[in-house]
Amino acid sequence: MKRREFVKSAGIGLAAGAIASPAIAQSAPEVKWRLTSSFPKSLDTIYGAAETFAKAVAEATDNKFQVQVFAAGEIVPGLQASDAVTNGTVEACHTASYYYVGKDPTFAFGTAVPFGLNSRQQNAWMYHAGGIDLMNEFYKKHSIYALPGGNTGCQMGGWFRKEIKTVEDLKGLKMRIGGFAGQVLAKLGAVPQQIAGGDIYPALEKGTIDAAEWVGPYDDEKLGFNKVAPVYHYPGWWEGGAMLHFFINDKKFAELPKTYQSIVRTAAALANVDMQAKYDAKNPEALKRLVGGGAQLRPFPQEVMEACLKASNELYEETAAKNADFKKIYDAMRPLRNDQYLWFQVAEYTYDNFLIRARAANRL
């Protein structure tokens, strides 16, 4: 090809590209959504996942698709976020599925159930073992399409005015605890209270409750629980891997172009990974500060753990016997959990346990 012809052809190609790019952009519709969070802005890790999601959606669409994030209470209270999605008040919310066990205990599986999956196992279930489809089959009854939107990792057992030394110490204990776990503790004599994150501190300070669990060191330090309850128990056996979700009104999601639907899924997956990474990065220093400030770090006694496991298994069977949706998901999750821990005990646990002992002996 002669030089002049080449330049002419290249010029035509460049011009076509210059025209095509804006044409593609113009074909993307302007979409504006409102997303209500179940969490206050002060909790940058958990509230921040919604901001991560919104930013990713905007950047991937040249700001054509805007998601405006609202903190708990700005549109609806944190524990009413799901209702706002179902009735179309907002297009989406960022929340913990187990907040809504009062509607149906099956909601618990979306976040965490007592002695359930850890965070990596939750992801394995959701993304590669049918969990997303199984849960969305259930959520559809509430006009919700849901995507994983974060994980805290294994949580702490919470803050207590007095140390729990025996199962008897649970009797009459008024404890803020969310989800299905409250029903487990009720079987052992405790009095569960479901209170939104921003309302926990005053309830604990005034003595309205005797104990409260939230997430872990970084968030708990921000909320100041160590100032009103000295004993910090672990582990949070009811939340071995507490997953958050983006609940989206199913009709609004269906209205999106396929490219936008794909972007929403990708943005949610980014938020899902990012939240866990933030917690893992921030919790160690926060724990050291809390203990250095006088927090009494205590494991739950073995007898308490065993009693809670027994009560959990009883509650699973009782609930499955009268709730078909619950039974279907429990029957899917249970064998997966067993297989996951078979695998984790071989490599993961052995590796972690060795390094934990090496650290304790100052060999790291």
Order of alpha helices (4+ residues) and beta strands (2+ residues): alpha-beta-alpha-beta-alpha-beta-alpha-alpha-beta-beta-beta-alpha-beta-alpha-beta-alpha-beta-beta-alpha-alpha-beta-alpha-alpha-alpha
